Amino acid sequence: MKKIRPHIEWVAFTTGLVLMATMDPLSNGSSLCFFEFIGIEFCPGEGLGHSIAWIFRGEFDNAVTANLFGIPAVLILSLRILQIWKDLYINKTTTQTGHTDGRSL
């Protein structure tokens, strides 16, 4: 398990980006929004997955229309993935606790 722990975060982020990038941005599937589950109409993340799908298709106008925070989300997640890879494979700073920054689990 100690060998898997340092990889959970980057694998989850990469899987999420790949799944959102390959989804059809024109489809209207079910929502996973917590606010809609509890009966609030407004969802702050509404369209974020669609925005990311549009970004990976190069349709930045549609991405911004779907959700303004799609571009920053892709940049932040991509930079975090690269930071983890750098720590794991270039700096080799993984501690025995499983985190790359020394935090305990």
ABEGO torsion letter per residue (X at the ends): XAAAAAAAAAAAAAAAAAAAAABBAABBBBBABAAAAAGBABBAABGAAAAAAAAAAGBAAAAAAABAAAAAAAAAAAAAAAAAAAAAAAAGABBAAGBAAGBBX
